Amino acid sequence: MTKYPYLLVSDFDGTITENDFYQLALERVDRNGMPDYWSLYASGKITHFEAMRGIFSHIRCDEATIRSVVRSLRPDSRLKDAVARLRRSGWDVMIVSAGSSWYIAQVLEAAGVSVPVHASPGHFSPSAGLHIELPFDSPFCSPELGIDKKAAVLAGQSAYERVAFAGNGPPDLEAALSVPPELRFARDWLADELSRRKESFHRFSRWSRIADRLTAI
């Protein structure tokens, strides 16, 4: 039995945060001699995870600079309160991300929030960038994406009475379609794609708005 009857499975970058680590990190990437990882991915020669790992390995800056990038992710200012309100209303919270727990942990610690995180572990060095590894210790480990978000949703549905999902990008689509429309939250690309497919969902601009709606159910 779970401690809470309900579960919110949430993406992190661009969902809980205003900015995406990948987009900010690109400004610190040394492109000199860097392969075109996305073309290699599009042609099926490498996986999405390998493309991300390759790009992150070309980040070149000192420790202080990369930590300032992490601070620039700008999580919802009401994040801690939103998580507390969700729990009081019976909602557990789980983060699933195609990014790295290396920076997610820093953001959550600064916000005073402790929730389960499923993401690729990593470590940073100024000379070798952010090195990420497949999250083999996660039950949702995916060689393709790092984390299989749909698998996390399906596992939640076997253990909780209700499962909601929140996301913003292409890796979130299958997970979003796996929950009922009234428990589906989207913004940015994901919201546009669900609209194109004529799928119902709740559009949000700030993560804490999701808590506002779920705690009112």
Beta strands, then each sheet from edge to edge (+ up, - down):
strand 1: 6-10
strand 2: 91-100
strand 3: 117-120
strand 4: 122-125
strand 5: 129-132
strand 6: 141-142
strand 7: 146-147
strand 8: 162-167
strand 9: 184-186
strand 10: 202-203
sheet 1: 3+ 2+ 1+ 8+ 9+ 10+
sheet 2: 4+ 5-
sheet 3: 6+ 7-
end
